[in-house]
Structures are given as structure tokens and as C-alpha cells.
Amino acid sequence: MIESDFYGKYLSKIHDSDFGFFAENAAIGIFELLQKYDITEGHLVDLGCGSGILAKYFISKGYSVTGIDQSQEMISIAKKKTKNAHFMLGSFYSMKIPSCNVVISTGECLNYYNKMNTNSQPKKLFQEIYSAISSQGIFIFDFAMPGRVESSNKKKWRRDNWEMKVEHRENKNLNYLTRKISLKIKTKKGEFQKQETHRLKLYEKEELESSLIGAGFSPKFVHGYGLYNFPFHKGYGGFLAKKK
Ligand SMILES: C[S@@+](CC[C@H](N)C(=O)[O-])C[C@H]1O[C@@H](n2cnc3c(N)ncnc32)[C@H](O)[C@@H]1O
């Protein structure tokens, strides 16, 4: 069963319309990296593709794209945005990754831990990705680490027709981040409220690095994609992992 309170209708729309900057910059940076590694065409799989911002970009650059996401609402936005990409609904932790040259995952998707992916195991996922990628292929992703949030961190955004409050709490003993999202939405039918609570498992750099090596990759830790540096200063990083 798909959880309706995980990237539901309103949060998915807001993510797409007002928080797309990360995906837009990541797309440009990842494209630069693919050029550098001479992967100028082929099939790219986007894990946690969200509203399809990267899918649209890579289709425009001549790649074929499969996007995977477990939010029905995100997939519907992505399908409207990008007619030529293929989208799959479900958790990438429990599905077969299609054969490809490149796998990407942007926006700390691997960290999400909820009812649909309680058995989220990066180690198993990396092995699955290694088998799916062609030789000389690349796996590029970013992730949250312990220290992503200092202690408690509250933020608020407001637009004409919505207001969003986000409260982060990091459990330093268990390496979890809880993100409580409260939305107030104004529609023609009136104003109403919606809440989502996201739980992220925070991974140490060394833990993921050794799982990548164990799967057969040569990983390089990165602070950004190409010329784009991740905008979160602490507790955030990425890997560019090459298949040998
Ligand atoms: C912060 S958004 C990032 C979306 C997009 N990659 C971007 O950079 O804008 C996280 C996305 O990951 C998806 N997601 C999280 N865990 C997932 C999983 N195990 N399988 C599929 N999608 C997942 C969520 O539904 C959501 O769309």
C-alpha cells in the first residue's frame, strides 16, 4: 500500500514549484560529470525521481530515463512534465533496478526510512545497482550524515496560498533525523492543514564507502556535483562510484 502521507498531493506540488533548485543544479552538475567520464548517451535510472526535474533535463540531453519513486503524487507530476521518460511507482529498496549506464539519486533519497522501506539496506541496494549498471558505468548520489541538523531546527516558508513549517530533530544516539512538516493550504473551498513526518536514517561516510567497495565500485566522496556544491554545510555529502 502506498502511504498517502508521504509526499502527498500538496507537499509534492510545493516541492516541485518552490524547492526544485537542488534538482535543477544537481542535473547540470551531474551532466558535467557524465561528459567528463565520456558517458554522453545511454540509459539513466533516477532513484527517488520526485517530480521529474532531472528526468526532463536528461531527456533533453539525449539520454533515455527511468525514474523510480514511491510517491504516487510525485510520479503523476513527473509524467505530466516529461512525456518521453519511463516512470515506476514503488520503493527502489525492493524492486529490480533496470539495466542502465548510470544510476543517480539526488535529495538524500537513500536516507528515507518509512513504512515502505523499513528494510532499507544500502548494502543490498548497492549490489543490485552494481549488477544493473554496464561496465564503466557510474552511480552518483548524495546523502545525509550524522550532524545534518545541530539539535532542533525550525524553519518556516510562506507563499500566497500556502505556509509550511518544518521542524527537524536529530537523534544522535540512534542516528535518525525526524522532519515534521506542517502545511496550511488555502484553496477555493477554504483553508485546511496537512502534516507529514519523515524519518531519515543518517549514514556515516565510511559505512557507505565500505558498502560501495564491497559491491565492487570504486567510490569517490564528493561535496557537490561538478561545479555545484551542496548547499548544506554539515552532515551532507555524496559519492561518485564507478564500476570497475
Ligand atoms: C527530497 S525528494 C527528492 C526528489 C528529487 N530527487 C529531487 O532531487 O528533487 C525525495 C524523494 O525520494 C522519494 N523516495 C524516498 N525514499 C524512496 C524509496 N525508498 N523508493 C522510491 N522513492 C523514494 C520520495 O518519494 C521523494 O520523492
The ligand as an SDF file (V2000), in Angstrom:
LIG
                    3D

 27 29  0  0  0  0  0  0  0  0999 V2000
   13.7080   15.2120   -1.2520 C   0  0  0  0  0  0  0  0  0  0  0  0
   12.7990   14.3940   -2.5140 S   0  0  0  0  0  0  0  0  0  0  0  0
   13.9830   14.4650   -3.8340 C   0  0  0  0  0  0  0  0  0  0  0  0
   13.3490   14.3810   -5.1950 C   0  0  0  0  0  0  0  0  0  0  0  0
   14.2910   14.5810   -6.3770 C   0  0  0  0  0  0  0  0  0  0  0  0
   15.2840   13.5340   -6.4690 N   0  0  0  0  0  0  0  0  0  0  0  0
   14.9730   15.9280   -6.2800 C   0  0  0  0  0  0  0  0  0  0  0  0
   16.2080   15.9660   -6.1920 O   0  0  0  0  0  0  0  0  0  0  0  0
   14.2640   16.9360   -6.2900 O   0  0  0  0  0  0  0  0  0  0  0  0
   12.8900   12.7010   -2.0080 C   0  0  0  0  0  0  0  0  0  0  0  0
   12.1390   11.7710   -2.9440 C   0  0  0  0  0  0  0  0  0  0  0  0
   12.5530   10.4450   -2.6930 O   0  0  0  0  0  0  0  0  0  0  0  0
   11.4300    9.5950   -2.7510 C   0  0  0  0  0  0  0  0  0  0  0  0
   11.7920    8.3810   -2.0190 N   0  0  0  0  0  0  0  0  0  0  0  0
   12.2920    8.2900   -0.7630 C   0  0  0  0  0  0  0  0  0  0  0  0
   12.5880    7.0190   -0.4550 N   0  0  0  0  0  0  0  0  0  0  0  0
   12.2740    6.2800   -1.5540 C   0  0  0  0  0  0  0  0  0  0  0  0
   12.3460    4.8880   -1.8630 C   0  0  0  0  0  0  0  0  0  0  0  0
   12.8160    4.0100   -0.9950 N   0  0  0  0  0  0  0  0  0  0  0  0
   11.9240    4.4860   -3.1030 N   0  0  0  0  0  0  0  0  0  0  0  0
   11.4360    5.3660   -4.0060 C   0  0  0  0  0  0  0  0  0  0  0  0
   11.3460    6.7020   -3.7630 N   0  0  0  0  0  0  0  0  0  0  0  0
   11.7650    7.1500   -2.5530 C   0  0  0  0  0  0  0  0  0  0  0  0
   10.3060   10.4250   -2.1660 C   0  0  0  0  0  0  0  0  0  0  0  0
    9.0320    9.9390   -2.5240 O   0  0  0  0  0  0  0  0  0  0  0  0
   10.6180   11.7950   -2.7600 C   0  0  0  0  0  0  0  0  0  0  0  0
   10.0060   11.9830   -4.0000 O   0  0  0  0  0  0  0  0  0  0  0  0
  1  2  1  0
  2  3  1  0
  2 10  1  0
  3  4  1  0
  4  5  1  0
  5  6  1  0
  5  7  1  0
  7  8  2  0
  7  9  1  0
 10 11  1  0
 11 12  1  0
 11 26  1  0
 12 13  1  0
 13 14  1  0
 13 24  1  0
 14 15  1  0
 14 23  1  0
 15 16  2  0
 16 17  1  0
 17 18  1  0
 17 23  2  0
 18 19  1  0
 18 20  2  0
 20 21  1  0
 21 22  2  0
 22 23  1  0
 24 25  1  0
 24 26  1  0
 26 27  1  0
M  CHG  2   2   1   9  -1
M  END
$$$$
